[in-house]
């Protein structure tokens, strides 16, 4: 039986095992590397808001790391330290130096209220690290409400007193197509007998994931991509 740490490594961290067996390797590896590239912005007291299994905790070892989830949560792999009502964060104003929000905003029906509460608990100098999907299937139905273009998320954040420091598009168009094929195989195979499904998913991953390493170096228009990784900071008015 795999431990939660081992499952997290296979599911989110790029390695040879996940390359050859994980149908979500392309998206997860791209996010992992992109989050890690921005980790130098993090410091001090870090809140992982909607933390799930805390897949990026190892990246932020120098921070005091707190994971929080809405209760009840559908995430059976949740390792949250705190659960809350999904509305009011149980922290004082200006508490956190860093806030991580990974693959959460698409599940928020009223993002202005969510971001207002987030900025309340962020210190004036806090960095907000956000990951959000763009070219991705509906998931966690029916609580999947939005996809943001690079322009849409910029306006949303700016309207909520958050200034973007960096904005990265993750996954070029060939790798977006490869990941879409793998995701479709994963979804369409759910009703197959488990042994047959595992064989199919491993065969598809073994075949298509290595291709992504080649396509990663192709220069392509950036209008089709899997995800975005954004670093923002509070706009503090005088």
N, C-alpha and C positions, 0 to 999 in steps of 0.2 A: 504494500500500500504506500503510495506516494505521500509525503508530508505536504503541508500547505506551502512551505517554502519551495519545495521541488516543483509543485504544480505551477507556482507563480513563475519560476524560471522557464519552464517549458512554454507557458502561455504568453509571457511578455518579453522575456529577455532573449536577445538573439544569440543562438549557439547552434552547433552542428545538429543537435538532436531536434531542436525546433525547426531548423531549416528543412529537414527531411520529413517531418511528421506533422507539423502544425499548419492547418489550412489558413490560419490568420497570421502567419509569419510575416508576410510583406507589410501589412499595416502595423503590426505590433513592433516589428524591428524598426520601422521608420519613425514611429512615435518615440520609442525608447532612445534612439540615438539623438533625436531632435530635442527631447526633454533634457537629456544629459548635456547637450551642447549649451543649454541655457541655465544649467544648474548653478553657474557661478553667480547668478543674481540672487540666489537664496542665502538666507542667513537667519540666525536666531530662532525665534519661536515660529514654527511652521504649522499651518492648518491645512490638512488635506481634506477638502470639502467634497463629500461624496466619494469617500476613499476606496470603497470596495475591498479588495484584498491588498491594498497598498502596494501596487506593482512597482512603484518608483521609489519606495522608501530607501532602498540601498543607495540610490543616487544622492540622497540628501543626508548622508551620515553625520555631517557636521551640525545639522539643525536639531532642535528639540521638536520631535515630530508627533503631531496629534491628528488622528484620523476620526472623522465624524461622518455619520450616515443618518439619513432620514429613517424614522421608525414608523411602521414596519418597513423592512426592506425586502425586495425580491432577490437580492444578491446572497445566495447561499454560501458564498466564499468570503463574506464580509469579515474583516478583522478590525472593525472600528473600535476605537477607545471610548467613544461617546455616541449616543443616539439622541436625535432631537426631533421636534415635531414638523420639520420641513419649512418652518416659517421664521421663528425667532431663534437666532443662534445664541446659545447659553454662555456668552462671553461678554465682558465689558467692552466699552468703546476703546479703540486704539490698542488692541491687545497683540496683534500678530505682525511680525516682521515680513513674513512671506505667506502667501496663500496659493495653494495648488488646486485647480479645478480641472480635472481630466475627464473628458467625455461625459460631461454633466449638463452643459447648457442646452443641448438639444432636447433634454427632458424637462425643461423648465417652461411652463406655460406662460408665466408672468415674469419675464427676465428682469424688468425694471425693478420690481420689488426684491427679487433675489440679489441683484447687484447692489442695491441700496443697503441691504443688510450686510453684504460682504464688505463694502467700503466702510461701514460703521465700525466693524471689528478690526479693520486694517489700520496700522499706524500710518501717519502722514507720509513716511518714507518707504512704506511697504511695497514690495514687488508682488504682482499677481501673475502667476504662470497658468495659462489656459490652453487646453487642447480641446478641439472640437472637430467632429467629422464633417465632411462636405459630400463626397461621392460615396454614399454608404446606404445600404438597405435599411428599411424600417426595422427597429429592434426594440426589445422590451415593450412591445405593444400592450396596451394602447397608449403608453406614456412616452411617445416619441413625437415631438411637436415641431421641430424646426431643423433646417439646414441653413447655414450662413455663408454667403459669399465673403470674400476678403473685404469688400466694401461695406457689406451689411454689418459684419461684426465690428468693423472700425467705427461705424456710426453709433451702434448700440453702446459700445464701451465709452466713446467720447460723450454721448448724451448722459452717461451715468458717472461722469467725473473721473474717467480712467483714460489716461494718455498712453498710447502704444509706443513702447520702446523698440520692440522687434516683432516681426511677423513672418513666419516661415510656412511655406506650403510643402506638405509632406507627400511624396509619391508622384512621379511623373505619369503621363498618360498610359504608356505601356504597362507599367506596374499597377496602375489603377485598374486597367482591364484584367490583368492576371488575377488580382485580388478579388475582383468582382466574379470572375469565373469560379474561383475556389470557394467563395462565400456561397455562390449559387449551388455548387455541388454539396456543400455542407448542409444547406437548408433543404434541398430536394431529396437528400438521402436519409432524412430523419426517420422515415417509416420502414427502412430496410432492417433486416435482422442485424443485430449488433456486430457479429463477426464480419459480415459482408460489408457493412458500413465502414468499419475500421480499415479494412483492406482497400476500399475505394478511396477513402480520405488520405491514407498514407501514400497510395499510388499517385494521386493527384498532387499532393504536396511534394513528393519526391521528384515529380516531373516538372512542375511549374515554379516552385519556389526558387530553385537554382537559377532559372532564367531571369528572375528579378535582379539578381546580382549583376548580370550583364546589362540589362536595360537601365539600371540605376545610373550608368554613366552616359546615357544618351541625353543630348540636349533637346528639349521639347518645349512647345508653348506651355505656359503654366496655368492655363484656364481649366484643365482637368486634373484633379488631384484628390487624394484620399482625405487628408486631414490638414488642420492648421495648428501650429504651436505659436502662441502669442505671449509676450511679456509686456505687462502694463504697470502703470503706477498711478496712484491717486493724484488728481489735479486739485491742489489746495489753493482756494481763492483767498485773497487777502481780506 
